[in-house]
Amino acid sequence: MTTNNVLIFDTTLRDGEQSPGATMTHDEKLEIAELLDDMGVDIIEAGFPIASDGDFAAVSEIARRSKRAVICGLARANFNDIDRCWDAVKHAARPRIHTFIGTSPTHRAIPNLTMDQMAARIHDTVTHARNLCDNVQWSPMDATRTEHDYLCRVVEIAIKAGATTINIPDTVGYTYPRESADLIAMLLERVPGADTIIFATHCHNDLGMATANSLAAVEAGARQIECTINGLGERAGNTALEEVVMAMKVRQDILPYQTGIDTTRIMTLSRKVAAVSGFAVQFNKAIVGKNAFLHESGIHQDGVLKNVETFEIMRPEDIGLTANNIAMGKHSGRAALRSKMRELGFDLADNQLNDVFVRFKALADRKKEVYDDDLIALVQDEERHEDEDTLQVKRLRVVCGTDGPQEAELTLTIDGVDHSIDATGDGPVDAAFNAVKMLWPHKARLQLYQVHAVTEGTDAQATVSVRIEEDGRIATGQSADTDTVVASLKAYVNALNRLIVRREKSGSDRPEVSYRDLH
């Protein structure tokens, strides 16, 4: 390919969701897909349709709703996977089937196939996919550890069978930028027909080089980058969309490539993915981290005040950050709140605005000043449909002392009926969680508990993220409140509600000991 246009292939909903604990609900997937489509992502890998009925339903609905992006589903190298994938993506105006098989010596040993047997399977499965769909992507998994001669052989087979995009994955984050570039250049030079298709790069961040490896591949001739919002993904994550897109935007002098991405929507998507996945963005994360545009050093502050370009290579507005973090207070009205929320990337309907306004007023009564991050936490917390939950927190009172166990008095509304109980624990959060367990017996194990201050000060809101696991099912919950214990309890109950939904979808029963037996 000679064009300087680089396609952005977002796999947040597939590879990103494979991160342990990052499972998203059906509605969350639809919302993220819509945001990605509006942002200008070229290809959205919406899921792995054969993995579950839920994945199939999400991919199918995303395909139906897509406006401009290609909607892609993943399939292993067998006919059943490919057929199921096609059944899901065929509703899209622009569908794609993405099929793959591991080609490195290590991965060939898993299905116990010889080189010739694997080559035959690649031919047959890519041919089958192309007979269903005219847009087929093929990936040799663990390509960067595959023998070059064999990689050239199977890429040629896939092209002749009808693949229109060949993705070269660095599945285990093993390669180095120079190797990444050399591999793409070698394939373009050695494989017949390589100039008729698009080469893609898919990098993992195990050695911290995913962004560098992706951009090196582009310089060598790749014209599609596979990435995720916030770099979400298995192990150390994937190439971060915001990093490669902004690198090409800022360094046009050495990376003269274009994308169709509206970069002003980056922060909205980053916040959304962080909220629904339960994976908070580290403060010093490139582009979207909280500290990315902050300056504390006196020298830096002085330089920025005199000339912002002294220490900033891009503008906050370029990624959708509001230029003025003006505090709002209890005297601010609905119009001001609506305007501020639009600045922050949230276009609220009237009923949503009313709900958020009520919570904003309550927060303003507890805090002297309500900042942008407070409002973002508020609206993300409000987006949950608590009235549809099995479990709802009605009242919590904790008693703390310097000696002895802490006490929690909890009233939990379960299926519309209030139930109260007292419990103790090693601390107020532990006591509150124990009270929930007594009212709603379960075997879920707490895997993650994180607290982040949204803003500064002793009256700051705390955002709490919780991840729980039960019988292989993982659920996350998140909530924000000026009271850390309340935020912790609501996040825990939020995770339990998600777990209940997953139980019911899988046909599992509710707890063996019913809460009704306790009263």
C-alpha positions in Angstrom: 0.0 0.0 0.0 1.4 3.4 -1.0 -1.3 5.6 0.7 -0.4 7.5 3.9 -3.8 6.8 5.4 -3.6 4.5 8.4 -6.7 2.6 9.4 -7.5 2.4 13.1 -8.8 -1.0 14.1 -10.2 -0.9 17.7 -10.3 -4.1 19.6 -11.3 -2.8 23.0 -14.5 -4.8 22.9 -12.7 -8.0 22.1 -9.0 -8.1 23.1 -9.5 -5.4 25.7 -12.5 -7.2 27.3 -10.3 -10.3 27.6 -8.5 -8.6 30.5 -9.4 -10.5 33.7 -12.2 -8.6 35.3 -12.8 -6.2 32.4 -16.0 -8.0 31.2 -18.6 -5.4 30.1 -22.4 -5.6 30.0 -24.4 -5.8 26.8 -25.5 -2.2 27.0 -22.0 -1.0 27.9 -20.6 -2.7 24.8 -23.3 -1.0 22.6 -22.5 2.4 24.1 -18.7 2.1 23.6 -19.2 0.8 20.0 -21.4 3.9 19.3 -18.7 6.2 20.7 -16.0 4.5 18.7 -18.1 4.8 15.5 -18.7 8.5 16.2 -15.0 9.0 16.9 -14.1 7.8 13.4 -12.6 4.4 14.2 -12.3 2.5 10.8 -12.9 -1.0 12.1 -14.5 -2.1 15.4 -13.7 -5.6 16.5 -16.9 -6.1 18.4 -16.3 -9.5 19.9 -15.8 -13.3 19.6 -19.2 -14.4 18.5 -18.8 -18.1 19.3 -17.4 -17.5 22.8 -20.9 -17.1 24.3 -24.5 -16.2 23.5 -23.9 -12.8 25.1 -20.9 -12.1 22.8 -22.9 -13.2 19.8 -25.8 -10.9 20.8 -23.6 -7.9 21.4 -21.7 -8.3 18.1 -25.0 -8.8 16.2 -26.6 -5.7 17.7 -23.5 -3.6 17.2 -23.5 -4.7 13.6 -27.1 -3.6 13.2 -26.5 -0.2 14.8 -23.2 0.7 13.1 -23.2 3.9 11.1 -19.9 4.0 9.2 -17.3 1.7 10.8 -16.6 -1.8 9.5 -17.8 -4.3 12.2 -15.6 -7.2 12.7 -15.9 -10.5 14.6 -13.2 -12.9 15.6 -13.2 -16.6 14.6 -10.7 -19.5 15.1 -9.6 -21.5 12.0 -12.6 -23.8 11.8 -15.9 -23.6 9.9 -18.2 -23.5 13.0 -16.4 -20.4 14.3 -16.5 -18.7 11.0 -20.1 -19.5 10.3 -21.1 -18.2 13.8 -19.0 -15.0 13.2 -20.7 -14.4 9.9 -24.2 -14.8 11.4 -23.3 -12.0 13.8 -21.6 -9.5 11.6 -23.7 -10.0 8.4 -26.2 -7.4 9.7 -23.5 -4.6 9.4 -23.4 -2.3 6.3 -19.7 -3.2 6.2 -19.0 -6.6 7.8 -15.6 -8.3 8.3 -14.6 -11.8 9.4 -11.3 -12.0 11.2 -9.9 -15.6 11.5 -6.7 -16.7 13.0 -4.4 -19.6 13.9 -1.1 -19.8 15.8 1.8 -20.3 13.4 4.9 -20.3 15.6 6.5 -23.6 16.6 5.0 -23.2 20.1 1.5 -22.6 18.8 1.6 -25.2 16.1 2.1 -27.8 18.8 -1.2 -26.9 20.5 -3.4 -28.4 17.7 -0.6 -30.9 16.9 -0.5 -30.0 13.2 2.4 -30.3 10.9 3.4 -27.3 8.8 1.6 -28.8 5.7 -1.5 -29.6 7.7 -1.7 -26.1 9.1 -1.1 -24.6 5.6 -4.0 -26.7 4.3 -6.3 -25.5 7.2 -5.4 -21.9 6.5 -6.3 -22.3 2.9 -9.6 -24.0 3.6 -10.8 -21.7 6.4 -9.9 -18.4 4.7 -11.5 -19.7 1.5 -14.7 -20.5 3.5 -14.7 -17.1 5.2 -14.2 -15.3 1.8 -17.1 -17.3 0.3 -19.3 -15.7 3.1 -17.8 -12.2 3.2 -15.8 -10.1 0.8 -13.9 -8.5 3.7 -11.7 -11.1 5.4 -8.8 -10.5 7.8 -6.4 -13.3 8.6 -3.9 -13.4 11.5 -0.9 -15.8 12.0 -1.0 -15.7 15.9 2.5 -15.3 17.4 3.8 -14.1 14.0 6.8 -12.4 15.5 8.1 -15.8 16.7 7.3 -17.7 13.5 10.0 -18.8 11.1 10.3 -16.3 8.3 10.1 -18.8 5.5 7.0 -20.4 7.0 5.4 -17.1 7.7 5.9 -16.0 4.1 4.4 -19.3 2.9 1.2 -19.1 5.0 0.7 -15.4 4.3 0.8 -16.1 0.6 -1.7 -18.9 1.0 -4.1 -16.6 2.9 -3.8 -13.9 0.2 -4.5 -16.4 -2.6 -7.5 -17.8 -0.6 -9.0 -14.3 -0.5 -7.8 -12.5 2.6 -8.0 -8.7 2.1 -6.1 -7.8 5.3 -3.2 -9.7 6.8 -2.5 -8.9 10.4 0.9 -9.6 11.9 0.4 -10.0 15.7 3.2 -9.7 18.3 1.0 -11.8 20.5 3.3 -12.0 23.5 4.8 -8.6 23.3 8.2 -10.1 22.4 9.5 -8.0 19.5 11.5 -4.8 19.2 10.7 -1.8 17.0 13.5 -2.5 14.5 12.3 -6.2 14.3 8.7 -5.1 13.9 9.6 -2.9 10.9 11.9 -5.5 9.3 9.2 -8.1 9.5 6.7 -6.0 7.6 9.3 -5.0 5.1 10.3 -8.6 4.6 6.8 -9.7 3.9 6.1 -6.9 1.5 9.3 -7.8 -0.4 9.0 -11.6 -0.4 5.3 -12.5 -0.6 3.6 -12.5 -4.0 0.5 -10.3 -4.0 1.5 -8.5 -0.8 1.1 -5.2 -2.5 -2.6 -5.9 -3.2 -3.7 -6.2 0.4 -3.4 -4.2 3.7 -0.9 -5.3 6.3 -1.9 -4.7 9.9 0.1 -4.6 13.1 -1.2 -5.9 16.5 1.2 -5.4 19.4 1.1 -6.3 23.1 2.9 -4.2 25.7 4.7 -6.9 27.8 8.0 -5.1 27.3 6.5 -1.6 27.2 7.1 -1.2 23.4 3.6 -1.7 21.9 3.3 1.8 20.6 6.8 1.9 19.3 6.4 -1.4 17.6 3.2 -0.4 15.9 4.6 2.9 14.6 7.7 1.1 13.4 5.5 -1.3 11.4 3.6 1.6 9.9 6.9 3.2 8.8 7.8 -0.1 7.1 4.5 -0.3 5.2 1.7 -1.5 7.5 -1.5 0.5 7.0 -3.7 -0.7 9.9 -3.0 -0.4 13.6 -4.9 -2.7 16.0 -5.3 -1.0 19.4 -7.5 -0.4 22.4 -8.7 2.5 24.4 -6.3 3.1 27.4 -4.2 0.2 26.1 -6.7 -2.2 27.8 -5.9 -5.8 27.2 -4.5 -9.1 28.5 -1.4 -9.1 30.7 0.3 -5.7 30.1 -2.3 -4.6 27.6 -2.4 -3.7 23.9 -1.2 -0.8 21.9 -3.1 2.3 23.2 -5.2 4.0 20.5 -4.7 7.4 22.0 -0.9 7.0 21.9 -0.5 6.0 18.3 -3.1 8.5 17.0 -1.6 11.4 18.9 2.0 10.4 18.0 1.0 10.6 14.3 -0.8 13.9 14.9 2.0 15.6 16.8 5.0 14.2 14.9 3.8 14.8 11.3 7.4 15.8 10.5 8.6 12.2 10.8 5.2 10.3 10.8 3.4 11.8 7.8 0.3 9.6 8.2 -3.3 10.5 8.6 -6.2 8.8 10.4 -9.9 9.6 10.4 -10.0 9.9 14.2 -11.7 12.9 15.9 -9.1 13.2 18.6 -11.3 15.6 20.7 -13.4 12.5 21.7 -10.4 10.7 23.2 -11.0 11.7 26.8 -14.7 10.8 26.7 -13.9 7.3 25.5 -11.0 6.9 27.9 -13.2 7.8 30.9 -16.0 5.6 29.7 -13.8 2.5 29.2 -12.1 3.1 32.6 -15.5 3.3 34.3 -17.2 0.2 32.7 -14.0 -2.0 32.9 -13.1 -1.0 36.4 -9.5 -0.5 35.2 -8.5 3.0 36.4 -6.1 5.0 34.2 -2.7 5.5 35.9 -2.0 9.1 36.7 1.1 9.3 34.5 -0.4 7.4 31.6 0.6 9.0 28.3 -2.1 11.3 26.7 -5.0 10.4 29.0 -3.5 10.2 32.5 -4.6 12.7 35.1 -1.1 14.2 35.3 -0.5 14.3 31.5 -1.1 18.1 31.3 -0.2 19.1 34.9 2.9 21.0 35.9 4.2 21.2 39.5 7.8 22.1 39.1 8.4 25.8 39.5 10.5 25.9 36.4 7.8 24.1 34.3 5.0 26.3 35.7 7.0 29.4 34.9 7.7 28.2 31.4 4.1 27.2 30.6 2.8 30.5 31.9 5.1 32.4 29.6 4.7 30.1 26.6 2.6 26.9 26.8 4.8 25.2 24.1 7.7 25.3 26.5 6.6 22.1 28.2 3.5 21.0 26.2 3.7 19.3 22.8 0.0 19.1 22.4 -3.0 21.1 23.6 -5.4 19.6 26.2 -8.3 20.6 23.9 -6.9 18.3 21.2 -8.0 15.3 23.2 -11.2 16.7 24.5 -10.0 18.2 27.8 -11.8 21.3 28.8 -9.4 24.3 28.9 -10.8 25.8 32.1 -11.5 23.7 35.2 -14.0 26.2 36.7 -15.5 25.1 40.0 -19.3 25.0 40.2 -21.2 25.4 43.5 -24.6 25.0 45.0 -25.9 28.2 43.4 -25.2 26.9 39.9 -28.3 26.2 37.8 -29.3 23.5 35.3 -28.2 25.6 32.3 -24.7 26.0 33.7 -24.6 22.2 34.5 -25.7 21.3 31.0 -23.1 23.6 29.5 -20.4 22.2 31.7 -21.4 18.6 31.0 -21.3 19.3 27.2 -17.8 20.7 27.7 -16.8 17.4 29.4 -18.2 15.3 26.5 -21.6 14.3 28.1 -24.7 15.3 26.1 -27.4 14.5 28.6 -31.1 14.1 27.8 -33.5 16.2 29.9 -34.3 13.3 32.3 -30.6 12.4 32.7 -29.8 16.1 33.4 -32.5 16.3 36.0 -31.2 13.2 37.8 -27.6 14.4 37.7 -28.7 17.9 38.8 -30.3 16.5 42.0 -27.1 14.6 42.8 -25.0 17.6 41.9 -26.9 19.8 44.4 -26.5 17.1 47.1 -22.8 17.0 46.4 -22.5 20.8 46.4 -24.0 20.9 49.8 -21.2 18.6 51.1 -18.4 20.1 49.1 -17.4 23.8 48.9 -16.4 23.5 45.2 -17.4 20.9 42.6 -14.7 20.4 39.9 -14.8 18.8 36.5 -13.5 15.4 37.8 -16.2 15.5 40.5 -18.9 16.0 37.8 -17.4 13.2 35.6 -17.5 10.8 38.6 -21.1 11.9 39.4 -22.5 11.3 35.9 -20.7 8.0 35.5 -22.1 6.9 38.8 -25.6 8.0 37.7 -25.4 6.1 34.5 -26.1 2.8 36.3 -29.8 1.8 36.5 -30.1 1.2 40.2 -33.8 0.8 40.1 -33.3 -2.4 38.0 -30.9 -3.9 40.5 -31.7 -6.8 42.8 -29.7 -5.3 45.6 -29.9 -1.6 46.6 -28.2 0.2 49.4 -30.8 2.1 51.5 -29.0 3.0 54.7 -25.6 2.5 56.2 -24.3 3.5 59.6 -20.8 2.6 60.8 -19.3 2.8 64.3 -15.5 3.1 64.5 -13.4 2.9 67.6 -9.7 2.7 68.4 -10.1 -0.7 69.9 -12.1 -3.7 69.1 -13.9 -4.5 65.9 -15.7 -1.9 63.8 -19.5 -2.1 63.5 -21.8 -1.6 60.5 -25.6 -1.3 60.6 -26.9 -1.9 57.1 -30.3 -1.8 55.4 -30.4 -3.4 52.0 -33.3 -3.4 49.7 -33.5 -6.9 48.1 -36.1 -7.4 45.3 -38.0 -4.4 46.6 -38.1 -5.5 50.3 -36.0 -3.9 53.0 -33.7 -6.1 55.2 -31.5 -4.8 58.0 -28.6 -6.4 59.9 -25.6 -5.5 62.1 -22.2 -6.8 61.4 -18.6 -6.4 62.6 -15.3 -6.4 60.8 -11.6 -5.4 60.9 -12.5 -2.0 59.6 -15.6 -0.1 58.5 -15.4 -1.3 54.9 -14.9 -4.9 56.1 -17.8 -4.6 58.5 -20.1 -3.2 55.7 -19.1 -6.0 53.3 -19.7 -8.6 56.0 -23.2 -7.2 56.5 -23.9 -7.6 52.8 -22.7 -11.2 52.9 -25.1 -11.9 55.8 -28.1 -10.5 54.0 -27.1 -12.0 50.6 -25.0 -15.1 51.1 -22.6 -15.8 48.3 -19.2 -17.4 47.5 -17.8 -14.5 45.5 -14.1 -13.7 46.3 -12.9 -10.2 46.4 -10.1 -9.9 43.8 -9.5 -6.2 43.7 -10.4 -3.2 45.9 -9.1 0.2 44.8 -9.7 3.7 46.1 -8.9 6.9 44.1 -9.5 10.4 45.2 -11.3 12.2 42.4 -10.0 15.7 43.5 -7.9 17.1 46.3 -8.9 18.0 49.8 -10.5 16.2 52.8 -13.9 16.7 51.2 -12.9 15.0 47.9 -15.0 12.4 46.3 -13.5 8.9 46.4 -14.0 6.6 43.4 -13.9 2.9 44.5 -13.4 0.0 42.1 -14.2 -3.6 43.2 -13.7 -6.8 41.3 -15.2 -10.1 42.5 -15.0 -13.7 41.2 -17.3 -16.6 41.7 -17.1 -20.0 39.8 -15.0 -18.4 37.0 -17.4 -15.5 36.6 -15.8 -12.1 37.2 -17.8 -8.9 37.9 -16.6 -5.4 38.6 -18.3 -2.5 40.3 -17.6 1.2 40.8 -19.0 4.1 42.7 -18.1 7.5 43.9 -19.0 9.4 47.1 -17.5 11.9 49.5 -17.8 9.1 52.1 -15.2 6.4 51.2 -17.1 3.7 53.1 -20.4 4.5 51.3 -18.6 4.5 47.9 -17.0 1.1 48.8 -20.3 -0.4 49.8 -22.1 0.8 46.7 -19.2 -0.5 44.4 -19.4 -3.9 46.1 -23.2 -4.1 45.7 -22.8 -2.9 42.1 -20.4 -5.8 41.4 -22.8 -8.3 43.1 -25.7 -7.1 41.0 -23.6 -7.7 37.9 -22.7 -11.1 39.2 -26.4 -11.9 39.7 -27.2 -11.0 36.1 -24.4 -13.3 34.9 -25.6 -16.1 37.1 -29.1 -15.8 35.7 -27.8 -15.6 32.1 -25.9 -18.8 32.7 -28.8 -20.5 34.4 -27.2 -20.6 37.8 -29.4 -20.5 40.9 -29.4 -17.7 43.4 -27.7 -18.4 46.8 -28.4 -21.8 48.4 -29.3 -19.9 51.6 -31.9 -17.3 50.8 -31.9 -13.9 52.6 -35.5 -14.6 53.4 -34.4 -17.5 55.6 -32.6 -15.0 57.9 -35.8 -13.2 58.9 
